[in-house]
Amino acid sequence: MKKTVLFFAGLFAFSALQAQWVDDPATNTFIVNCSNDDGELYTATNPNTGDTYVQWEGFGSNGWSPHLQRINFEGVPQWGDDGIHISALEFASYSEGVSMTTTADGGVVSCFAVYDGYTYAVKINADGTFAWGEQGIRLFDGLGFSRTELVAGTDGGFWALGADYNNSYLQYVNADGTLNPYATISANGYNCMFGQITLSLNNYVFLTYERLGSGFYTNKEIYLVGFDTNGVQISPDVLLMSEQAFQSTYIHYVVPDGLGGGYAYIWHPGIGEVFNVYVFHYDETGASTIDDTNGISVHSADPMNFYGGANGTVDPVSHDLIIAYEQTDAATQSQSRIYMNRITPSGERVWGEGILVADNIGHTYSDIKVDAFEDGSGFSVIYTKSSLSNPYFTTIEAFGMDMDGNQLWTKTLCSNTYRRTMCDNSTGFNMGQNIVAWVNCLDGGIYAQNIGPDGTLGPIEPPVISCLAPENFEGEYVYFMEDQQFGVNLTWEAPETLPLHYNLYRSDIATKSDIVIEIGADQTSYFDESEMGGYKYQLTAVYENCESDYSLTPTGENYIIVEVTGLEESADDEIVTVLRIYNANGQAISNKNLEELNTGIYILQGLTEDGRWASKKIAVE
């Protein structure tokens, strides 16, 4: 075994000398071998390591089946020239759809329907081993045989959403491959399909799904509902989009807003019989924040033009949706332009009729991808542009823009004009680079190109991550006389850079049990309605690529100890019989003689002169 490990280590070291990100759009970076008719590409970057996974579908001895490659931050392939083929299962000669996500523990999960109609998930560790065996695990108790959507959880697990032709099925899979109970989403008289999921606070998930009738042209509504990891519904079904009639194949997409909610968008001709893109937003409680259930259009109604092919991202600072879309003429759809717009959570269209990114010069544009810079200073727009001589041959272009819509740079990512199959997504910016991949449909092989927020191609130095902790973390026991409610009130000051969310770590000193409470980035206080006992609290800020150190208190500690007594504290209550003494760490002190206590902060519990139970904090100097 050691020889095998050394062999692969040597192989990877050799590869590192032979391949890395190039800065030449005429050559690009080779990723992995594949056939020229392979497709269904997806990419995903692990934000903690910078490693990127590429998945594609190709025909093999076991049918139309998934393959994967892992490349490190420098663009060096890690799983050989052919990648890893998932070959222990039988697939059909066509695809029901394949999805992929990286997990918080550094692995990658591929999910798909197989020949027998069941849905499986296969997890591959970063070293190329199969975490649950090559056959993986079967989801949804055998239900749901169509494309599955995946979203990584915060603990190494992931959410999986599957569907059949009538219902949708939602299930949380733990990091060790154990399955939590699944939820069934159904509605009498409707097909509940085409769902999308976004991760919310506390590892919960929000599901948006379409209720539709049968047939190619049908009536559609979009609903929203939330679930916890045990498949328990935690929010009511909310109507996001009211009923519209259009082709069933036009489906909606979602993007998380960074605060526990998300944006949904869809293009259809249901209003005025002219295609437009309509946007909806929901907050971390699952409530719609846009009153109009028709949504907010990205462009004013225009009978002369269609607006569609949209792709969106979210500004990590304002949490507005930045969305790009294509304009084509309604008569012949021969003209092509790309516009941008910015939509707030309340539905304000900030850039009016949009900002023109690419004008009509005889080319057609497609495969639009939008990604925000990690620091919130701007975003990139990547798209393919057709050749004037052959509409099936394309180059790959990119624009950089600031958050006011001003152009920063333009780049050609791939100047070779040939027929290509683009990946369905880009990786987004992680550690200072964004990656897009494609199949060379002339010669075969998957190629990729990276780009930095300043337009740099090729080797990129990871940015210094500012992982700032919250400041002035404080907490105290509080008791509300009116309703006799009690708990711990915690406060802090937000760091200069707003995180994705906060993690509040609470430890029960007596039972040694720990929990993590996820708190929204817009909050600077939290009331913990805890049971009686002693608790230790620590607070961090969580960013896209890191988690901060523990926040410090005004006196310099990185924790807070609070004793919850269930009683009203009063400085006027004089304890004459001391029954319990706790130090600042929540530990019980056997010595009941106050004069013999060392210097420090203590909590006394005991009886007053009239026999009442009381609790108070004292300082011994």
Wavefront OBJ file of the C-alpha trace (Angstrom):
o trace
v 0.000 0.000 0.000
v 2.799 2.429 0.792
v 4.266 1.876 -2.671
v 0.887 2.698 -4.237
v 0.629 5.899 -2.220
v 4.136 6.919 -3.187
v 3.394 6.157 -6.823
v 0.378 8.425 -6.919
v 2.211 11.106 -4.991
v 4.905 10.984 -7.616
v 2.342 11.027 -10.401
v 0.681 14.137 -8.997
v 4.037 15.820 -8.518
v 4.853 15.080 -12.156
v 1.452 16.427 -13.239
v 2.131 19.616 -11.320
v 5.152 20.189 -13.535
v 3.116 19.549 -16.674
v -0.187 21.329 -16.038
v -1.386 24.431 -14.298
v -3.611 27.352 -15.126
v -2.462 29.019 -18.328
v -2.946 32.642 -19.283
v -3.299 31.969 -23.006
v -6.932 31.869 -24.240
v -5.710 30.109 -27.392
v -4.671 26.999 -25.455
v -6.476 26.955 -22.079
v -5.902 24.285 -19.426
v -6.478 20.599 -20.125
v -8.565 18.981 -17.371
v -9.399 15.433 -18.395
v -9.973 13.125 -21.362
v -13.514 12.604 -22.621
v -15.391 11.880 -25.838
v -16.363 14.795 -28.068
v -20.083 14.038 -27.578
v -19.944 13.938 -23.755
v -21.904 16.569 -21.891
v -23.926 17.615 -18.822
v -20.957 19.367 -17.226
v -21.104 20.697 -13.681
v -18.392 22.333 -11.619
v -18.135 22.955 -7.874
v -15.321 24.407 -5.772
v -14.738 23.560 -2.126
v -14.501 27.028 -0.539
v -12.240 25.761 2.259
v -9.564 24.107 0.091
v -9.956 25.772 -3.311
v -10.142 22.354 -4.987
v -12.598 22.174 -7.883
v -14.570 19.138 -9.013
v -15.751 18.696 -12.601
v -18.478 16.173 -13.427
v -19.639 15.110 -16.873
v -21.725 12.419 -18.500
v -20.287 10.005 -21.030
v -21.274 6.707 -22.592
v -19.516 3.649 -21.201
v -20.029 -0.072 -20.746
v -22.590 0.673 -18.026
v -24.583 3.218 -20.048
v -24.667 7.011 -20.018
v -22.887 7.451 -16.705
v -21.085 10.092 -14.620
v -17.345 10.755 -14.530
v -15.470 13.131 -12.221
v -12.155 14.955 -12.037
v -10.602 16.929 -9.198
v -8.217 19.810 -9.829
v -6.381 21.742 -7.153
v -6.311 25.527 -6.794
v -3.409 25.745 -9.271
v -5.431 23.907 -11.942
v -3.518 20.600 -11.712
v -5.644 17.447 -12.311
v -5.492 15.121 -9.300
v -7.229 11.969 -10.542
v -5.176 11.170 -13.642
v -5.896 12.009 -17.271
v -9.186 10.058 -17.302
v -10.661 10.983 -13.922
v -12.937 8.619 -11.983
v -15.804 6.745 -13.637
v -18.769 5.687 -11.487
v -19.161 2.237 -12.989
v -20.621 -0.048 -10.323
v -24.218 0.817 -11.262
v -26.171 0.277 -14.468
v -27.354 3.394 -16.278
v -29.743 3.850 -19.163
v -28.607 4.928 -22.623
v -30.007 8.372 -21.843
v -29.823 10.600 -18.786
v -32.518 11.459 -16.268
v -30.138 14.135 -14.994
v -27.095 14.185 -12.736
v -26.229 16.641 -9.976
v -23.149 17.275 -7.846
v -22.024 19.214 -4.788
v -18.889 19.494 -2.696
v -19.283 18.814 1.018
v -17.949 20.680 4.039
v -15.608 17.778 4.884
v -13.751 18.077 1.548
v -15.502 15.422 -0.526
v -17.812 15.502 -3.520
v -21.247 13.886 -3.947
v -22.709 12.795 -7.284
v -26.413 12.012 -7.401
v -28.380 10.390 -10.234
v -31.141 7.993 -11.302
v -30.049 4.580 -12.599
v -31.441 1.973 -14.994
v -33.780 0.406 -12.409
v -35.389 3.785 -11.662
v -33.869 4.314 -8.215
v -31.913 7.384 -7.138
v -28.413 6.938 -5.728
v -25.810 9.213 -4.165
v -22.105 8.375 -4.376
v -19.562 10.244 -2.261
v -15.901 10.426 -3.305
v -13.256 11.628 -0.872
v -10.556 14.065 -1.978
v -8.087 11.171 -2.288
v -10.352 9.449 -4.839
v -11.721 6.726 -2.531
v -15.448 6.000 -2.312
v -16.732 7.017 1.121
v -19.813 4.722 1.009
v -18.612 2.222 -1.578
v -18.860 2.687 -5.328
v -22.566 1.801 -5.337
v -23.282 4.562 -2.833
v -26.617 4.823 -1.051
v -30.193 4.724 -2.316
v -32.332 7.776 -1.511
v -36.019 8.477 -0.847
v -36.776 4.826 0.031
v -36.739 4.002 -3.679
v -38.965 6.910 -4.792
v -38.085 9.720 -7.163
v -36.412 8.681 -10.389
v -35.704 11.991 -12.112
v -32.986 14.622 -11.788
v -31.937 15.324 -8.188
v -30.948 18.726 -6.812
v -28.245 18.882 -4.124
v -27.170 21.493 -1.560
v -24.304 20.965 0.883
v -25.074 21.277 4.591
v -22.853 22.877 7.211
v -21.760 19.631 8.901
v -20.452 17.550 5.973
v -23.896 16.264 5.013
v -26.143 17.418 2.191
v -29.742 17.941 1.148
v -31.120 15.943 -1.788
v -34.321 16.710 -3.678
v -35.799 14.191 -6.103
v -39.074 13.829 -7.978
v -41.205 11.519 -10.041
v -43.962 12.729 -12.362
v -46.297 13.568 -9.485
v -44.461 14.338 -6.242
v -41.142 15.651 -4.947
v -39.057 14.058 -2.179
v -36.641 15.859 0.145
v -34.054 14.121 2.358
v -31.016 15.050 4.449
v -28.013 12.732 4.190
v -25.472 12.893 7.017
v -21.705 12.990 6.423
v -21.404 9.292 7.304
v -24.071 8.323 4.752
v -26.899 7.713 7.211
v -30.291 8.882 6.001
v -32.701 11.118 7.858
v -36.464 10.731 7.253
v -37.582 12.102 3.906
v -40.475 14.471 3.257
v -43.009 14.069 0.444
v -44.265 17.224 -1.271
v -47.609 16.698 -2.956
v -50.840 18.542 -3.755
v -54.159 17.089 -4.890
v -54.780 17.658 -8.583
v -51.253 18.928 -9.270
v -47.840 17.602 -10.197
v -45.236 18.954 -7.750
v -42.013 19.093 -9.749
v -38.978 21.111 -10.852
v -37.974 21.950 -7.276
v -34.963 24.027 -6.244
v -33.401 24.209 -2.770
v -31.409 26.828 -0.840
v -29.701 26.358 2.516
v -31.075 28.546 5.300
v -30.147 29.102 8.947
v -29.536 26.178 11.352
v -28.906 23.837 8.397
v -32.586 24.116 7.439
v -33.557 24.246 3.792
v -36.098 26.149 1.739
v -37.712 24.380 -1.201
v -39.337 26.183 -4.103
v -41.369 23.918 -6.339
v -43.826 24.178 -9.195
v -47.425 23.009 -9.035
v -48.520 22.298 -12.584
v -51.065 20.384 -14.557
v -50.382 17.826 -17.253
v -49.408 18.472 -20.866
v -46.745 20.436 -22.683
v -48.641 23.719 -22.221
v -49.936 23.967 -18.688
v -50.816 26.226 -15.770
v -48.027 26.744 -13.244
v -47.653 28.141 -9.742
v -44.467 28.381 -7.653
v -44.666 27.580 -3.933
v -42.141 27.869 -1.109
v -41.825 25.712 2.011
v -39.128 25.116 4.664
v -37.923 21.889 6.321
v -35.535 20.846 9.076
v -33.019 18.010 8.674
v -35.527 15.460 10.003
v -37.939 16.176 7.166
v -40.302 18.177 9.387
v -41.995 21.140 7.723
v -41.078 24.342 9.596
v -42.903 26.963 7.537
v -46.257 27.082 5.757
v -46.609 26.694 1.996
v -46.249 30.196 0.556
v -47.371 31.169 -2.944
v -44.471 32.930 -4.664
v -45.795 33.014 -8.238
v -49.480 33.035 -9.020
v -50.878 30.861 -11.786
v -49.482 31.442 -15.271
v -50.004 29.419 -18.459
v -46.930 28.511 -20.535
v -44.747 25.598 -21.613
v -43.930 23.167 -18.806
v -40.285 23.028 -19.916
v -39.642 26.619 -18.798
v -38.691 26.179 -15.153
v -37.536 28.455 -12.353
v -34.103 28.826 -10.720
v -33.002 30.007 -7.284
v -29.950 31.666 -5.725
v -29.421 32.109 -1.942
v -29.371 35.693 -0.684
v -26.664 35.112 1.960
v -29.051 35.844 4.842
v -30.973 32.579 4.976
v -33.477 33.454 2.241
v -33.203 33.519 -1.527
v -34.314 34.761 -4.926
v -36.309 32.743 -7.449
v -36.544 33.744 -11.107
v -38.245 32.343 -14.181
v -38.848 33.441 -17.766
v -42.169 32.838 -19.482
v -44.655 34.515 -21.868
v -47.623 34.201 -19.517
v -48.069 37.960 -19.003
v -48.847 39.787 -22.248
v -47.724 36.770 -24.296
v -44.202 38.196 -24.466
v -41.208 36.534 -22.806
v -39.799 38.276 -19.767
v -37.858 37.289 -16.642
v -39.737 37.581 -13.330
v -38.052 37.715 -9.919
v -39.330 36.718 -6.456
v -37.669 36.890 -3.031
v -38.190 35.161 0.321
v -36.510 35.893 3.666
v -35.030 33.602 6.326
v -38.480 32.932 7.810
v -39.909 31.747 4.489
v -42.007 34.867 3.958
v -42.284 36.456 0.511
v -40.930 40.022 0.542
v -42.335 41.023 -2.876
v -46.063 41.684 -2.689
v -46.810 41.125 -6.357
v -47.226 37.364 -6.936
v -46.578 38.015 -10.637
v -43.036 38.889 -9.593
v -40.880 41.818 -10.645
v -39.843 41.822 -14.311
v -36.207 42.566 -15.106
v -37.285 44.731 -18.043
v -40.450 46.633 -18.901
v -42.966 44.857 -21.112
v -41.782 45.085 -24.704
v -43.855 43.406 -27.479
v -40.966 43.811 -29.913
v -38.434 41.815 -27.867
v -38.083 38.686 -25.761
v -36.093 38.651 -22.504
v -34.853 35.289 -21.254
v -31.859 33.008 -20.695
v -31.246 34.646 -17.325
v -28.570 33.876 -14.744
v -28.181 35.533 -11.352
v -25.891 35.988 -8.368
v -26.169 37.923 -5.106
v -24.079 40.864 -3.954
v -22.628 39.677 -0.605
v -22.829 43.203 0.845
v -26.253 44.559 -0.154
v -27.735 41.086 -0.796
v -29.375 42.420 -3.968
v -29.824 40.083 -6.924
v -27.505 40.807 -9.869
v -29.096 39.209 -12.921
v -28.037 39.026 -16.579
v -30.434 38.164 -19.388
v -30.556 37.997 -23.160
v -32.686 40.202 -25.377
v -33.789 38.851 -28.771
v -36.255 40.315 -31.233
v -39.729 38.768 -31.022
v -40.226 38.509 -34.806
v -37.234 36.377 -35.852
v -35.085 36.037 -32.692
v -32.096 36.823 -34.887
v -30.847 39.799 -32.881
v -29.024 39.243 -29.605
v -27.994 41.496 -26.706
v -27.080 40.923 -23.058
v -28.433 43.196 -20.313
v -27.865 43.386 -16.548
v -30.206 44.504 -13.809
v -30.166 44.732 -10.037
v -33.195 43.744 -7.942
v -33.578 44.454 -4.211
v -35.325 42.074 -1.772
v -38.369 44.355 -1.837
v -38.551 44.239 -5.645
v -36.980 47.555 -6.645
v -35.414 47.462 -10.120
v -32.309 49.555 -9.347
v -30.939 49.854 -12.894
v -34.252 50.726 -14.552
v -34.305 49.189 -18.029
v -31.002 47.451 -17.397
v -27.383 48.016 -18.375
v -26.242 46.874 -21.807
v -23.322 44.433 -21.521
v -23.039 43.077 -25.080
v -24.677 44.772 -28.062
v -26.112 43.230 -31.241
v -23.275 42.995 -33.755
v -24.442 39.951 -35.697
v -23.397 37.365 -33.107
v -25.650 35.361 -30.839
v -24.916 35.030 -27.121
v -25.640 32.092 -24.845
v -24.520 30.215 -21.705
v -24.608 33.389 -19.596
v -23.035 33.096 -16.129
v -22.870 35.811 -13.453
v -20.688 35.652 -10.342
v -20.094 38.222 -7.591
v -16.613 39.032 -6.312
v -16.070 37.755 -2.784
v -15.521 41.222 -1.302
v -18.700 42.642 -2.829
v -16.838 45.121 -5.050
v -18.209 43.812 -8.349
v -19.052 40.813 -10.484
v -18.171 39.050 -13.706
v -20.364 38.120 -16.665
v -19.180 35.134 -18.732
v -20.906 34.075 -21.946
v -20.305 32.393 -25.292
v -20.316 34.397 -28.527
v -21.047 32.743 -31.858
v -18.810 32.980 -34.890
v -20.108 35.087 -37.763
v -19.264 32.294 -40.200
v -20.732 29.390 -38.200
v -23.369 29.943 -35.466
v -22.439 26.606 -33.803
v -18.814 27.689 -33.292
v -18.180 29.976 -30.323
v -15.595 31.802 -28.262
v -15.914 32.506 -24.516
v -15.980 36.125 -23.393
v -16.042 37.855 -20.000
v -16.800 41.301 -18.572
v -15.889 42.638 -15.146
v -18.179 45.277 -13.636
v -18.376 47.136 -10.340
v -21.509 47.205 -8.214
v -22.655 50.409 -9.874
v -22.637 48.685 -13.269
v -19.442 50.331 -14.559
v -17.199 48.214 -16.750
v -13.846 47.254 -15.168
v -12.330 45.003 -17.854
v -13.091 42.734 -20.802
v -11.373 39.417 -21.488
v -11.521 36.564 -23.965
v -11.335 33.310 -21.991
v -11.169 31.015 -25.024
v -10.286 32.498 -28.407
v -10.356 29.173 -30.258
v -13.561 29.104 -32.283
v -15.024 25.616 -32.308
v -18.134 23.714 -31.326
v -18.217 23.202 -27.571
v -20.517 21.981 -24.800
v -20.355 24.466 -21.935
v -20.742 23.547 -18.286
v -24.169 24.315 -16.867
v -22.619 26.522 -14.198
v -19.434 28.312 -13.221
v -17.754 27.762 -9.873
v -18.226 31.304 -8.619
v -15.331 33.206 -7.056
v -13.505 31.177 -4.422
v -10.158 32.276 -2.969
v -9.858 34.859 -5.725
v -10.696 32.900 -8.868
v -13.697 31.804 -10.896
v -13.595 28.761 -13.203
v -15.550 27.791 -16.298
v -15.163 24.442 -18.145
v -16.313 22.944 -21.447
v -16.033 19.942 -23.784
v -14.141 20.417 -27.043
v -16.731 18.852 -29.343
v -14.306 18.684 -32.265
v -11.375 16.840 -30.703
v -12.697 15.701 -27.312
v -11.339 16.520 -23.876
v -12.519 18.907 -21.183
v -10.749 22.248 -20.906
v -11.121 25.060 -18.412
v -10.046 28.609 -17.744
v -9.778 30.544 -14.520
v -10.138 34.297 -14.075
v -9.598 36.636 -11.131
v -11.744 39.615 -10.078
v -9.218 41.927 -11.769
v -9.435 39.998 -15.044
v -6.222 38.011 -14.494
v -5.933 34.679 -16.333
v -3.526 31.949 -15.270
v -1.735 31.503 -11.925
v -3.438 33.521 -9.184
v -2.229 34.179 -5.665
v -5.041 33.465 -3.189
v -6.090 36.704 -1.508
v -5.391 37.329 2.137
v -8.715 36.480 3.703
v -9.964 39.018 6.207
v -11.705 36.737 8.667
v -12.747 39.274 11.278
v -14.381 38.209 14.531
v -17.281 40.022 16.201
v -16.241 42.401 18.968
v -17.278 43.187 22.555
v -19.133 39.939 23.178
v -21.252 40.257 26.339
v -24.001 38.263 28.021
v -26.108 38.288 31.132
v -28.881 36.366 32.794
v -32.275 38.080 32.473
v -35.621 37.417 34.128
v -38.940 38.895 32.954
v -41.295 39.295 35.892
v -44.528 39.625 33.889
v -44.420 36.218 32.217
v -41.663 34.716 34.412
v -39.590 34.046 31.306
v -35.851 33.782 31.766
v -32.716 33.119 29.768
v -29.460 34.668 28.578
v -29.246 37.880 26.595
v -26.121 38.052 24.414
v -24.872 41.078 22.490
v -21.889 41.904 20.277
v -20.629 44.382 17.709
v -20.554 43.335 14.045
v -17.129 43.077 12.355
v -16.210 45.578 9.671
v -16.831 42.964 6.953
v -20.318 41.503 7.243
v -20.166 37.678 7.478
v -22.561 35.138 5.970
v -23.794 34.380 9.501
v -22.647 33.943 13.106
v -22.076 30.683 14.963
v -22.984 30.779 18.662
v -21.439 27.833 20.510
v -23.280 26.929 23.719
v -21.968 24.328 26.185
v -23.986 23.025 29.133
v -21.378 22.929 31.882
v -23.117 20.218 33.892
v -23.984 17.777 31.091
v -21.071 18.703 28.774
v -23.554 18.797 25.856
v -22.803 21.271 23.068
v -24.959 22.886 20.399
v -24.264 25.410 17.640
v -26.836 28.130 16.986
v -26.704 29.850 13.588
v -27.610 33.556 13.749
v -28.265 35.852 10.794
v -25.581 38.313 9.709
v -27.909 41.257 10.285
v -28.242 40.439 14.005
v -26.047 41.741 16.857
v -27.953 40.196 19.746
v -29.537 36.900 20.670
v -31.831 35.810 23.499
v -31.224 32.200 24.528
v -34.306 30.923 26.350
v -32.367 28.153 28.088
v -33.175 25.825 30.957
v -31.735 26.375 34.434
v -28.035 25.601 34.685
v -24.605 26.960 33.874
v -23.693 27.736 30.255
v -20.555 28.693 28.397
v -20.990 30.784 25.244
v -18.541 31.494 22.411
v -19.229 33.416 19.193
v -17.631 33.373 15.713
v -18.329 35.006 12.361
v -18.636 32.680 9.346
v -17.527 33.878 5.908
v -17.574 32.126 2.547
v -14.027 30.807 2.945
v -13.343 30.868 6.679
v -14.669 31.043 10.225
v -13.236 33.690 12.550
v -11.615 33.249 15.933
v -13.871 33.481 18.963
v -15.095 36.961 19.760
v -13.517 38.594 22.800
v -15.369 40.152 25.703
v -14.495 43.728 26.806
v -12.194 42.178 29.426
v -10.349 39.990 26.896
v -11.856 36.515 27.434
v -13.052 34.502 24.415
v -16.040 33.055 26.278
v -18.896 34.026 28.576
v -20.139 31.962 31.531
v -23.724 32.611 32.625
v -25.688 30.899 35.400
v -29.407 30.540 34.640
v -31.270 30.251 37.941
v -34.898 30.624 36.965
v -35.183 33.298 39.637
v -35.273 37.056 39.579
v -31.952 38.524 40.617
v -32.032 41.558 42.861
v -29.189 43.482 44.383
v -31.505 44.245 47.331
v -31.888 40.571 48.253
v -29.470 39.719 51.031
v -28.596 36.033 51.077
v -28.239 34.919 54.692
v -27.905 31.183 54.010
v -25.512 30.338 51.162
v -26.413 27.018 49.530
v -24.384 27.083 46.308
v -21.422 29.027 44.963
v -20.222 28.946 41.355
v -17.051 30.462 39.967
v -16.827 32.342 36.651
v -16.313 29.058 34.794
v -19.613 27.675 36.100
v -17.909 25.210 38.443
v -19.462 24.549 41.855
v -17.285 25.634 44.825
v -17.366 23.337 47.831
v -16.215 26.050 50.243
v -19.242 28.079 51.416
v -17.165 30.589 53.421
v -17.124 33.822 51.413
v -14.109 35.142 53.312
v -11.968 32.263 52.071
v -12.787 32.702 48.362
v -10.014 33.738 45.995
v -10.231 36.941 44.001
v -12.784 36.668 41.188
v -16.431 36.721 40.120
v -18.871 34.333 41.805
v -22.585 33.530 41.691
v -24.282 32.863 45.019
v -27.507 30.939 45.438
v -29.307 30.633 48.754
v -32.066 31.874 51.044
v -32.930 35.381 52.162
v -33.924 36.276 55.705
v -37.628 35.752 54.914
v -36.960 32.329 53.385
v -37.051 33.267 49.707
v -34.660 31.691 47.181
v -32.305 34.220 45.608
v -29.347 34.350 43.235
v -26.822 37.152 42.851
v -23.385 37.864 41.413
v -20.561 39.104 43.629
v -16.996 40.211 43.068
v -14.328 39.171 45.546
v -11.286 41.455 45.604
l 1 2 3 4 5 6 7 8 9 10 11 12 13 14 15 16 17 18 19 20 21 22 23 24 25 26 27 28 29 30 31 32 33 34 35 36 37 38 39 40 41 42 43 44 45 46 47 48 49 50 51 52 53 54 55 56 57 58 59 60 61 62 63 64 65 66 67 68 69 70 71 72 73 74 75 76 77 78 79 80 81 82 83 84 85 86 87 88 89 90 91 92 93 94 95 96 97 98 99 100 101 102 103 104 105 106 107 108 109 110 111 112 113 114 115 116 117 118 119 120 121 122 123 124 125 126 127 128 129 130 131 132 133 134 135 136 137 138 139 140 141 142 143 144 145 146 147 148 149 150 151 152 153 154 155 156 157 158 159 160 161 162 163 164 165 166 167 168 169 170 171 172 173 174 175 176 177 178 179 180 181 182 183 184 185 186 187 188 189 190 191 192 193 194 195 196 197 198 199 200 201 202 203 204 205 206 207 208 209 210 211 212 213 214 215 216 217 218 219 220 221 222 223 224 225 226 227 228 229 230 231 232 233 234 235 236 237 238 239 240 241 242 243 244 245 246 247 248 249 250 251 252 253 254 255 256 257 258 259 260 261 262 263 264 265 266 267 268 269 270 271 272 273 274 275 276 277 278 279 280 281 282 283 284 285 286 287 288 289 290 291 292 293 294 295 296 297 298 299 300 301 302 303 304 305 306 307 308 309 310 311 312 313 314 315 316 317 318 319 320 321 322 323 324 325 326 327 328 329 330 331 332 333 334 335 336 337 338 339 340 341 342 343 344 345 346 347 348 349 350 351 352 353 354 355 356 357 358 359 360 361 362 363 364 365 366 367 368 369 370 371 372 373 374 375 376 377 378 379 380 381 382 383 384 385 386 387 388 389 390 391 392 393 394 395 396 397 398 399 400 401 402 403 404 405 406 407 408 409 410 411 412 413 414 415 416 417 418 419 420 421 422 423 424 425 426 427 428 429 430 431 432 433 434 435 436 437 438 439 440 441 442 443 444 445 446 447 448 449 450 451 452 453 454 455 456 457 458 459 460 461 462 463 464 465 466 467 468 469 470 471 472 473 474 475 476 477 478 479 480 481 482 483 484 485 486 487 488 489 490 491 492 493 494 495 496 497 498 499 500 501 502 503 504 505 506 507 508 509 510 511 512 513 514 515 516 517 518 519 520 521 522 523 524 525 526 527 528 529 530 531 532 533 534 535 536 537 538 539 540 541 542 543 544 545 546 547 548 549 550 551 552 553 554 555 556 557 558 559 560 561 562 563 564 565 566 567 568 569 570 571 572 573 574 575 576 577 578 579 580 581 582 583 584 585 586 587 588 589 590 591 592 593 594 595 596 597 598 599 600 601 602 603 604 605 606 607 608 609 610 611 612 613 614 615 616 617 618 619 620 621
